[in-house]
Amino acid sequence: MKKKKTTKKLKHLEYEGNTISETKKYVLIKTRNGVKIKILKR
């Protein structure tokens, strides 16, 4: 994962990727080590 400089808190986003399905929503959580992805269940 690439580190991104974020000044605003990210809201729920739809992410298309190999590891995450298109319909699931996730939240990016900033940590000291980097960015964590938290997947929300409906």
N, C-alpha and C positions, 0 to 999 in steps of 0.2 A: 504494500500500500504506500502511496505517495503521501507525504505530509503536506497538508494544505493549511495556509494561514486563514483562519476564520475569525472575523470580528463579531459577527452576529450569530445568535443561536440558530441552528438549523431546525426547521420544522419537518413534519413527516414528509418524506419524499418517496416517489415510486422509482425503484432502481431496477434496471435491466442488466443482468449479468449471468455468468456461467454458474456461480454458486448460489445465487439468490433468484428465486422464481419471480416472474414479472408481476404477479398479482399481489405478492406480499409487500407490506410497507415496513420501513425500517427507520431507525433514528441513529444519527451519528453522535456518539458521546466522546467528548474530549477527555483524554487521559494524559498522564505524564509521558507514557511510552509512545502514545500515538492516538489513533482514533479507533474506537470500538463501534461495531455495528450491532444494534439491538433490534431484533425482529419482533414486530408486534403481531399478536394473533387477534383475529377478529372475533 
